[in-house]
Amino acid sequence: MRELELPCARESVGQAREFVRTCWTDLLPNAPRGKANDAELAVSEMVTIALSHQPTEMCVRVAAIESSRCRIVVADNGRTSASPPALGRGSAGIGMVVVAALGTVGHELTSRGTTLWVDLTFPGPTPGIL
């Protein structure tokens, strides 16, 4: 797993995209390149949501869970009792619709803040084919 701390700043969206691109290449060298674009889009939407939902510093994590699945996590440090936007509701909700179209999404509210994640899957290697 790789992790990147980001400030509450518009530039964090681009930094998160570059971080995810590098992680994708390093952690999932056999994954389809097109899925790297999906990963970048997902993280940019989630970081944008975090910036608008609770403007605090945040952490982006990328982990290869299996050879055919990657999890991208964005955790903010805002302490709030409000849920992340519902899919399709408001401008941030539209962003989650985009993320949900790319993979399986989830969120968790903790005493530290809100965590959003997406699991991206792609075809794994076919046994017996090199």
C-alpha positions as CSV (number, residue, x, y, z in Angstrom):
1,M,0.0,0.0,0.0
2,R,1.1,3.5,-0.8
3,E,0.0,6.7,1.0
4,L,0.1,10.4,0.2
5,E,-0.8,13.2,2.6
6,L,-2.3,16.2,0.9
7,P,-3.2,19.8,2.0
8,C,-6.6,21.4,1.6
9,A,-5.8,23.0,-1.8
10,R,-7.0,22.8,-5.4
11,E,-3.6,21.6,-6.4
12,S,-4.2,18.4,-4.4
13,V,-6.5,17.1,-7.1
14,G,-3.6,17.0,-9.7
15,Q,-1.1,15.7,-7.1
16,A,-3.5,12.9,-6.3
17,R,-3.9,12.0,-10.0
18,E,-0.2,11.8,-10.5
19,F,0.3,9.8,-7.3
20,V,-2.4,7.2,-8.4
21,R,-0.8,7.0,-11.9
22,T,2.6,6.2,-10.4
23,C,1.1,3.7,-7.9
24,W,-0.8,2.0,-10.7
25,T,2.4,1.5,-12.7
26,D,4.4,0.3,-9.7
27,L,1.8,-1.8,-7.9
28,L,-0.1,-3.2,-10.9
29,P,2.3,-3.5,-13.8
30,N,0.2,-6.0,-15.7
31,A,-3.1,-4.1,-15.4
32,P,-4.7,-2.6,-18.5
33,R,-3.5,1.0,-19.1
34,G,-7.1,2.1,-19.7
35,K,-7.9,1.3,-16.1
36,A,-5.2,3.7,-15.0
37,N,-7.3,6.4,-16.5
38,D,-10.3,5.2,-14.6
39,A,-8.2,5.3,-11.4
40,E,-7.1,8.9,-12.0
41,L,-10.7,10.0,-12.7
42,A,-11.9,8.3,-9.6
43,V,-9.3,9.8,-7.3
44,S,-9.8,13.3,-8.8
45,E,-13.6,13.1,-8.1
46,M,-13.1,11.8,-4.6
47,V,-10.5,14.4,-3.7
48,T,-12.7,17.1,-5.1
49,I,-15.6,15.8,-3.0
50,A,-13.3,15.8,0.1
51,L,-12.3,19.4,-0.5
52,S,-15.9,20.6,-0.9
53,H,-17.4,18.3,1.8
54,Q,-14.9,19.0,4.6
55,P,-12.1,21.4,3.6
56,T,-9.2,19.8,5.6
57,E,-6.0,18.0,4.8
58,M,-6.5,14.5,3.5
59,C,-4.8,11.2,2.8
60,V,-4.9,9.2,-0.4
61,R,-4.1,5.5,-0.2
62,V,-3.6,3.0,-3.1
63,A,-3.4,-0.7,-2.6
64,A,-3.3,-3.7,-4.9
65,I,-5.7,-6.0,-3.2
66,E,-5.3,-8.8,-5.7
67,S,-3.7,-9.1,-9.1
68,S,-7.0,-7.9,-10.6
69,R,-8.2,-5.4,-8.0
70,C,-7.1,-2.1,-6.7
71,R,-8.5,0.0,-3.9
72,I,-8.2,3.8,-3.8
73,V,-9.1,5.5,-0.5
74,V,-9.5,9.2,0.2
75,A,-9.7,10.0,3.9
76,D,-10.3,13.6,5.2
77,N,-9.7,14.8,8.7
78,G,-12.9,16.7,9.1
79,R,-14.9,15.8,12.1
80,T,-18.5,15.8,11.0
81,S,-21.7,13.9,11.6
82,A,-22.9,14.6,8.0
83,S,-22.9,11.7,5.5
84,P,-21.1,12.1,2.2
85,P,-23.4,13.2,-0.5
86,A,-25.9,10.6,-1.8
87,L,-25.3,9.3,-5.3
88,G,-26.8,11.8,-7.8
89,R,-27.7,14.5,-5.2
90,G,-26.0,17.8,-5.6
91,S,-22.8,18.5,-7.4
92,A,-20.7,16.2,-5.2
93,G,-23.3,13.5,-5.6
94,I,-22.7,13.6,-9.3
95,G,-19.0,13.0,-8.7
96,M,-19.9,9.9,-6.7
97,V,-22.1,8.7,-9.6
98,V,-19.0,8.9,-11.8
99,V,-16.9,7.0,-9.3
100,A,-19.6,4.4,-8.9
101,A,-19.7,3.8,-12.6
102,L,-16.0,3.0,-12.5
103,G,-16.0,0.5,-9.6
104,T,-17.5,-0.5,-6.3
105,V,-17.7,2.4,-3.9
106,G,-18.1,2.8,-0.1
107,H,-17.7,5.3,2.7
108,E,-17.3,5.3,6.4
109,L,-17.7,8.1,9.0
110,T,-15.3,7.9,11.9
111,S,-14.3,10.2,14.7
112,R,-11.4,11.4,12.5
113,G,-13.5,12.2,9.5
114,T,-14.9,10.7,6.3
115,T,-13.3,7.9,4.3
116,L,-14.4,7.3,0.7
117,W,-13.1,4.4,-1.4
118,V,-13.5,2.7,-4.7
119,D,-12.5,-0.8,-5.7
120,L,-11.5,-1.1,-9.4
121,T,-11.4,-4.5,-11.0
122,F,-10.0,-5.7,-14.3
123,P,-9.4,-9.0,-16.0
124,G,-6.5,-10.9,-14.3
125,P,-4.0,-13.0,-16.2
126,T,-5.4,-16.1,-17.9
127,P,-3.8,-19.3,-16.5
128,G,-1.6,-21.0,-18.9
129,I,-1.2,-18.0,-21.2
130,L,2.0,-15.9,-21.1
